[in-house]
Amino acid sequence: MIRFEHVSKRYSAGHEAITELSFDLAAGEMAFVTGHSGAGKSTLLKLIALVERPTRGQILVNGQNLGQVRRRRIPQVRRGIGMVFQDHRLLMDRSVFDNVALPLVIAGAGREETARRVRAALDKVGLLGREREAPVTLSTGEQQRVGIARAIVVKPPVLIADEPTGNLDPQLSAEIMGLFSEFHQVGTTVLIASHDLPLIKRMGKRVLVLDHGRLIDDFRPQP
């Protein structure tokens, strides 16, 4: 589902964030990527989401060679990739419903289908009935749940998350990770960047470890 083949990313200032990175993530697999601050975790996710382009190497996501995707097709490719961010990136002047509906509106979904899917996504994250509220009235953990609902509302085959529990307490962090695990169990490919090693260890999933842009370990738990 996700394949990196000798991928490197060098920024214009000369900093190489990713160096000769190669790995495969199977369809329906859940894994974490970790490492020190600046190890390349966020860059890896940005490459998957076509926010950044690699300097060298090849990336395939859901059978699509990202290097062959032209700029005008990027929004179409991104519909197959749900993205969750640490800072939520919610529109604070819009309702919870409107935030979650945004990917469907962009995709041109009808009003009835949009309403059905939004409510299903909010139900999945435990916020059904809160759709008319403003995000600013929600707790940090609830705002993160809105961000997750927005990411899954189009039922993407791939879900990526950049430090999704970075601002949450341990209990909320465990609840959010439980949600990601549920999506994985129904066949979604999930890749999460996190520095929370105790939480990652408790999840018992595959862990890719980066150090200054290089893959130094690929830990796979024993079945």
C-alpha positions, -999 to 999 in steps of 0.1 A, spaced: 0 0 0 29 24 8 63 18 -7 95 39 -4 123 30 -28 157 47 -20 139 80 -13 158 111 -3 146 147 3 169 176 3 155 211 10 167 242 -9 188 253 21 208 222 17 194 202 46 187 166 38 157 155 58 154 120 44 183 98 31 180 66 10 148 56 28 132 22 17 103 3 33 70 -13 25 38 -10 44 12 -36 34 -25 -29 28 -43 -29 61 -11 -27 81 -7 -3 111 28 11 119 45 39 137 75 60 127 95 75 155 129 92 161 143 124 176 131 158 168 142 166 133 147 129 124 125 132 93 91 119 106 70 148 94 89 150 61 81 113 55 44 119 60 45 151 38 60 130 10 31 105 12 6 134 12 23 151 -18 29 182 3 66 176 -6 83 159 -35 113 137 -31 147 147 -44 155 111 -54 138 78 -53 103 65 -59 72 65 -37 41 44 -44 8 48 -25 -22 26 -33 -6 15 -65 0 51 -77 36 63 -84 35 97 -68 64 109 -90 40 106 -120 12 127 -104 9 161 -120 1 192 -99 -35 193 -111 -42 157 -100 -28 161 -65 -62 169 -49 -76 138 -65 -48 116 -52 -51 131 -17 -88 119 -15 -74 85 -9 -52 96 20 -67 107 53 -45 132 72 -45 140 109 -24 168 124 -12 176 160 -26 211 158 -60 199 144 -61 226 116 -98 231 121 -117 260 107 -128 278 139 -154 299 122 -172 268 109 -193 243 128 -181 208 136 -203 195 108 -188 219 83 -153 209 93 -159 172 89 -179 178 56 -151 197 39 -134 168 21 -169 157 8 -177 192 -4 -144 193 -22 -152 159 -38 -186 171 -49 -207 148 -28 -245 154 -26 -261 170 4 -278 138 17 -247 117 12 -226 143 30 -250 145 59 -250 107 63 -213 103 61 -205 132 84 -228 118 111 -214 83 107 -178 97 111 -188 117 141 -205 87 156 -173 67 151 -153 92 171 -179 96 198 -191 131 188 -225 124 173 -249 152 184 -222 178 186 -222 187 149 -237 222 152 -212 233 179 -182 254 171 -147 238 175 -136 264 200 -162 252 225 -147 217 224 -118 203 245 -84 196 230 -92 159 228 -126 165 212 -110 188 186 -86 161 178 -115 137 173 -131 162 149 -98 162 129 -99 124 128 -136 124 117 -126 148 89 -98 125 78 -120 93 77 -152 108 63 -143 98 27 -133 63 39 -97 66 26 -76 34 22 -47 52 38 -46 72 71 -16 91 82 -12 111 114 16 135 126 20 135 164 -18 131 169 -15 128 207 13 154 212 -10 178 231 -30 152 250 -28 136 284 -20 99 287 -57 88 290 -68 108 260 -37 97 241 -47 61 247 -83 68 235 -71 84 203 -48 55 196 -77 32 202 -96 49 174 -67 45 150 -65 8 160 -102 4 152 -97 19 117 -68 -5 111 -90 -35 122 -114 -27 94 -87 -27 67 -74 9 67 -36 13 63 -24 34 92 9 52 96 15 74 127 45 96 135 50 98 172 77 104 198 57 88 226 77 56 230 57 42 260 25 46 241 40 31 209 53 1 229 18 -6 244 3 -6 209 24 -36 199 27 -26 162 55 -23 137 79 6 144 101 24 119 129 43 137 146 73 120 178 90 129 189 121 109 167 110 80 180 74 78 160 43 87 181 26 115 155 1 128 124 -17 115 110 -34 146 83 -60 140 66 -75 171 65 -112 174 31 -127 165 
